[in-house]
Amino acid sequence: MEYMGNKEYWDKKFVNRKDNPLSPEKSLIDNIIYFKKGTVLDIACGDGRNTLFLLEKDFSVTEIDCSSKALERLSMFAKRKGYLVNTMQMDLGVPDCLYDVGVFDNIVINHYRFSKHLLDNLHF
Ligand SMILES: C[S@@+](CC[C@H](N)C(=O)[O-])C[C@H]1O[C@@H](n2cnc3c(N)ncnc32)[C@H](O)[C@@H]1O
């Protein structure tokens, strides 16, 4: 089976974006009060609009995406603001890819269809 099938598609999208991040998702802004202080795993993070918001709110964020271009942009935007990021390039189509990803206080999955199978990889 071949993975990273989406990488090329998403890389192309991200290289053609403007030189600034989009605004964070409104539902994330509205619900941030319910987050536990500490760490967040941002799954299929894109180029980081939500990660940047979380960093501004003092969370420690780990980001996963298949697109190296998205992660490069995310790192650039974060660096501009003096934030540290922990990006992981990963294909969420790979079975059990999240099995050893670690333990987080919160998980964000925004605009990505997450499979039930992967949900079973996460330990709460
Ligand atoms: C619609 S964007 C959402 C980005 C971000 N969560 C946001 O809300 O701005 C979908 C993201 O999923 C990532 N993605 C798509 N398929 C993936 C896969 N198989 N593994 C990892 N990331 C994937 C894309 O690279 C893209 O960054």
Ligand as a Chemical Component Dictionary entry (heavy atoms), coordinates in Angstrom:
data_LIG
# 
_chem_comp.id                   LIG 
_chem_comp.type                 NON-POLYMER 
_chem_comp.pdbx_formal_charge   0 
_chem_comp.three_letter_code    LIG 
# 
loop_
_chem_comp_atom.comp_id 
_chem_comp_atom.atom_id 
_chem_comp_atom.alt_atom_id 
_chem_comp_atom.type_symbol 
_chem_comp_atom.charge 
_chem_comp_atom.model_Cartn_x 
_chem_comp_atom.model_Cartn_y 
_chem_comp_atom.model_Cartn_z 
_chem_comp_atom.pdbx_ordinal 
LIG C1  C1  C 0  -8.338 21.564 5.394  1  
LIG S1  S1  S 1  -6.653 21.471 5.999  2  
LIG C2  C2  C 0  -6.915 21.885 7.723  3  
LIG C3  C3  C 0  -5.675 22.449 8.361  4  
LIG C4  C4  C 0  -5.860 22.941 9.812  5  
LIG N1  N1  N 0  -6.330 21.894 10.695 6  
LIG C5  C5  C 0  -6.789 24.122 9.862  7  
LIG O1  O1  O 0  -7.903 23.982 10.356 8  
LIG O2  O2  O -1 -6.386 25.173 9.346  9  
LIG C6  C6  C 0  -6.378 19.695 6.080  10 
LIG C7  C7  C 0  -4.967 19.339 6.528  11 
LIG O3  O3  O 0  -4.893 17.942 6.634  12 
LIG C8  C8  C 0  -3.612 17.526 6.167  13 
LIG N2  N2  N 0  -3.734 16.126 5.741  14 
LIG C9  C9  C 0  -4.508 15.640 4.759  15 
LIG N3  N3  N 0  -4.344 14.317 4.648  16 
LIG C10 C10 C 0  -3.419 13.961 5.585  17 
LIG C11 C11 C 0  -2.816 12.734 5.951  18 
LIG N4  N4  N 0  -3.124 11.594 5.331  19 
LIG N5  N5  N 0  -1.915 12.736 6.946  20 
LIG C12 C12 C 0  -1.581 13.878 7.575  21 
LIG N6  N6  N 0  -2.123 15.083 7.268  22 
LIG C13 C13 C 0  -3.033 15.123 6.285  23 
LIG C14 C14 C 0  -3.302 18.478 5.031  24 
LIG O4  O4  O 0  -1.921 18.545 4.718  25 
LIG C15 C15 C 0  -3.875 19.780 5.569  26 
LIG O5  O5  O 0  -2.894 20.503 6.258  27 
# 
loop_
_chem_comp_bond.comp_id 
_chem_comp_bond.atom_id_1 
_chem_comp_bond.atom_id_2 
_chem_comp_bond.value_order 
_chem_comp_bond.pdbx_ordinal 
LIG C1  S1  SING 1  
LIG S1  C2  SING 2  
LIG S1  C6  SING 3  
LIG C2  C3  SING 4  
LIG C3  C4  SING 5  
LIG C4  N1  SING 6  
LIG C4  C5  SING 7  
LIG C5  O1  DOUB 8  
LIG C5  O2  SING 9  
LIG C6  C7  SING 10 
LIG C7  O3  SING 11 
LIG C7  C15 SING 12 
LIG O3  C8  SING 13 
LIG C8  N2  SING 14 
LIG C8  C14 SING 15 
LIG N2  C9  SING 16 
LIG N2  C13 SING 17 
LIG C9  N3  DOUB 18 
LIG N3  C10 SING 19 
LIG C10 C11 SING 20 
LIG C10 C13 DOUB 21 
LIG C11 N4  SING 22 
LIG C11 N5  DOUB 23 
LIG N5  C12 SING 24 
LIG C12 N6  DOUB 25 
LIG N6  C13 SING 26 
LIG C14 O4  SING 27 
LIG C14 C15 SING 28 
LIG C15 O5  SING 29 
# 
